């Protein structure tokens, strides 16, 4: 059986985020970047100033 790997997108709630949808969108974007970068990857999303 091949090993199970995980890619994760992480976003931190900041003052410029006004709702949970913005936070989820940032985490989703980070996950997409992590998946593009290959297996066993995590990618924090920098949303400062957005």
Secondary structure as the mmCIF struct_conf table of DSSP 4:
data_model
#
loop_
_struct_conf.conf_type_id
_struct_conf.id
_struct_conf.beg_label_comp_id
_struct_conf.beg_label_asym_id
_struct_conf.beg_label_seq_id
_struct_conf.end_label_comp_id
_struct_conf.end_label_asym_id
_struct_conf.end_label_seq_id
HELX_LH_PP_P HELX_LH_PP_P1 UNK A 2 UNK A 4
STRN STRN1 UNK A 7 UNK A 11
TURN_TY1_P TURN_TY1_P1 UNK A 15 UNK A 16
BEND BEND1 UNK A 19 UNK A 19
HELX_RH_AL_P HELX_RH_AL_P1 UNK A 20 UNK A 36
TURN_TY1_P TURN_TY1_P2 UNK A 37 UNK A 37
BEND BEND2 UNK A 39 UNK A 40
STRN STRN2 UNK A 41 UNK A 45
TURN_TY1_P TURN_TY1_P3 UNK A 48 UNK A 49
#
